[in-house]
Amino acid sequence: PKHLLLARNKIKVLHDGAFSGYESLISLDLQQNQISLVKEQAFEDLTQLTTLLLQHNRLTTLSEEALIFIPNLRYLRLHGNPWKCLCPMESLIRTLQVPSLTQVPSGIPEDVVQVNLSHNSIRHLKPRDFHGVRSLRVLNLSNNNMEHIDTGSLAGLLHLHELDLSNNKLRFVQYGVLEDLYFLSQLKLGGNPWLCDYNIHYMVYWLRLHPGVKHSGLLCHSPLEHVGERVEKYVHSYNRECPKDRQLSGPDQDQMDPELWGKPLEALGEVEEELEPSPLRVPQKYQIIRLS
């Protein structure tokens, strides 16, 4: 047979040579069993296997030696297991570094947790580039000469913890790009030619609304009078120098006062206690206007 369905049984251990005589297998479905141990030679001789489903079992760890016998494996599903550590499988983390790679490749498995696309030639992130990669925790896009990120490019990455955008050619990040990154904890931004004008304000406001995000490298590259200045300081001075008659009117106008810059949001009464993440709401006081 080319396909073997053993899902939803009570298999607890995969012993060495468990699939001896099944050399022609292309897919093996072992999901929803009670598997807690996979011996190193369990998949011996499965050289034609391309799909292995092990999700929803009781695996706490899995040695990469067990997969050496599956050289053609393309789809591996492991979610729904009580993992203690995937350290022995670090080589399975997707690292795609090809100088001619100019766009995010399609077909990234949905349960991959780390993707390294650094040192390629991806100049433009398009909407839905990471559609369906729901388990992604770490995304490295550094050193790509990237110039533009479309709104929607990072949509759906609800569990992303680390994002590396360093050493690209980004001048600003347009409004809405970061909206789905509810649980981001680290953002690397260094080595980009950040342009300190009205377009950069979105990044600063988003970071202020997410104080738990550790970020680095957000320095003005232009115009000349702001070179080397922290972008946060530039936006602070911009608000301070903006004439009162050109600022926003309304009940929140007093909160545009630069003296409030840097105070925790709790002090401004903008934090609501919520059990689930909700879309970013930018209060009126943070609307950005371009002065003529």
N, C-alpha and C positions, 0 to 999 in steps of 0.2 A: 504493500500500500504506500501511497504518497502522502496521505493525511491520516493522522492518528488522533482520535478524540477520546481523552481520558478525563475530561473535566467533570467536576461535581461528584467525585468519588471520595474514598477515605484513605488515599495513599499518604503515608507518613514519611517514608524514606525512599530516595532514589539510589539504589545500590549500583556498584560498578557493573558495567555491562548490562544494565537494565533493558537496553533497547538493541541488544545483539540480534542480528538478523533483519533489522529494519533499515539497512543502509540506503534505501531509496526514498526515505521519508523527506518530504519538503516542509511539512508543518506538523508541529506537535503541541497539542492543547492540554495543559495540565492545571489549568486554573481552577480555583475553588475546591482544592483538596485540603489535606492537613499536613502538607509537606514541610518538615522542619529541617531536613538535612539532605543535601545533594552531594554524593560522593564524587571525588575528583574525576573518575572515569565512567560516570553514569551515562554520559552522552558519547561514549567512544564509538567511532565508525559512522557517526551521523554527518558525513561530509557534505551531503546534499541539502541539509536542513537550512531553511531560510527564515522560518518563523517559529519562535518558542514562546509560549504563553505560560507564565508562572505566577500571575497575579492572584491575589487573595488566597495566599497560603499562610504558613507559619514560619517563614524564613526570617532569621535574624541576621544572617550573613551569607555570602556566597563567594566562593573563591573563583578568581578568573581562570584558574587552571581547569576548572570544570568545563569551560567554554572553548578551550584550545582545540577540541575535537570537532568544532563546528565552524570551520573557516568561512563558510558562505552565509553565516547568520546576518540577517538584515533587520529583523524586527524582534525585539526582546521586550516583553512586558513583565514588570516586576512590582507594580504598585499594589497597595493593599496588603503588604507584609509588614510585620512588626520589626523593621530593621533596627539594629543597634549600630551598625556601621557598614557603609559601602566602600570603606577604604581599600579592601582587596580588589575592588573593581574600578579603580581610578582610571585605568587605561580605556574603559568604556565611555568615559566622559567625552562628548563630542568635541574634537578639536579639528577645525577645518581651516587650514592655512595653505592656500594655493594662490600664488601671485596673480593669476589670471581670473580669480573669482571676483566678479564685479557686482554680484547681487546675492542676497540671502538665499541659500539653496532651499528648494521645496522638499517636502517629505521628511522634515525633522520629526522623529517620533514624539508623540504627545507626552510621554512620561520621562523624557530626558530632563535632568535637573540642572545641568551645566553645559553651556555652549560657548566655545571660544572661537570667535571669528576674527581675531586680531591679525594684523599684518597681511591683510588682503587688499583689494582695490574697490571696496564697496563705498561709493561716493554718495549714494542716495538710499535712504530707507523709505520703503513704500508702505502704504496701508496694507494690513493683513500679512506682512512679511513673517510674523510669528504667530499667525492664527492657528489655534489648536494646540500650541505648546503650553499646555495648562499647568504643568508641574515645574516649569523653569524657575530656578532659584538664583542662578548666577549667569550673567550675560556679558561677555567681553567683546567690545566692538572697537577697541583701541587700534591706533596705527592703520587707518584705512583711507586717509585723505578724505574723509566724509565731510560733505558740504551742507547737506540738508536732511532733515528728518520730518517726514510728513506727519500731520496729525493722524492718529490711528495706527501708526507704525508699531507702537508698543501696546496697542489695545489688547486686553485679555490677559496680560501678564500680571495677574492679581497677586501672585505669590513671589514675585521677584524681590530678592533681598539685596543683590549687588549688581550695579550697572557701571561698566567702565566705558566712557566716551572719550578718554584722554588721547592726546596726540592725533587729532584730526584737524579739519579746517572749518569747524563750526564757528559762526559769528554770533549766532543766537539760536535759541530753541523756541519754535513758534508755539503760540497759545494752544493748550490742549494736549500736547505730546505726553505729558507726565500724569494725566488724569487717572489712569487705572493702577498706578503703582502705589497702592495703599500701604504695603508693608515694606517698602524700600528702606534699607538701613544704611547703605553706602553708595555714594555717587562720586565717581572720579571724572574730573572735568579739565584737568591740567593740559597744557600744550595745545590749546585751541586759541585762535585769534579773536577772542570775544570783543565785539563792537559795543562800546558803552553808549547806547542811545536808547530811545524809548522801547525798542524791541527786546532789550535784555531784561526789562522789568518783570516779565512773566516768570522767569527763572527765579528771581529773588523773592517774589511774592509766594511762589509755590514752596520754596525752601522755608520761608518764614511760617507758613501754615503747616509744615511738617518738620518741627524742630528735632525730631529723633533721627533725621537723616544726616549722617556724617558726610560732608562733602569737602572736596579739595580742588585747588587749581582754578578757581573762578576769579581771574584777574583781567583787567582791561588791557587789550592789545592796541586799541585805537578808540577815539582820536588821540592825537599826540599829547594833549594836555592831561589825559587820564592814563597814559601808559604805565603799567605796573600797579595801578591802584586797585584795591579790592572792589569788585562789582557792587557788593553791599554798601560800601562807603559811597560810591558814585551815586547809587539810587537815593541814599540818605541825603546827600548834598543836593541832588536834583529836587527832591521834595522840599528841602529847606529854602532853596533859592526860587522856587516856583512862586510867582506873584499871587497873593491871596485872591485877587479878582479873577485869576485864571484857573483857580482850583475848583474842584467840584462843589456844588452847592447842595444843600439838603441837610437832613438831621444828623448825618454822620460826618459833616464837614470838619467838626472840631477834632475828629480822630485822625485827620490828615496831618495834624501837628507833628513835626519831626521829633518832638520830645517824647512821643509815644513809641517811636521806632525802637525796636529791640525789647520792649516790654512783653512778657508772656501774654498769649492770647487770653488766658483766663482773666487777666486784669482788665481786658477790654470787653469782656462779656461775650466773646465770640465762640466759645467752646460749648458744644452741646454733648450731653452724655448719650452715646449711642452704642448699641450692642453690636451692630453690623456696620462695615464700612459703607459710606455713602459717597456719591459723586462730589467732587470738590466744588464748594460754593464760594465764590469770591465776593465778599461784601462790597457794597457800592463804593466804599471809601477807597478801594484799591483799583478802581477803574483807571485806565491809562489814557491820557489825552496828549495829543501832539501839539506843541505850541508853535504857532506860525511866527 
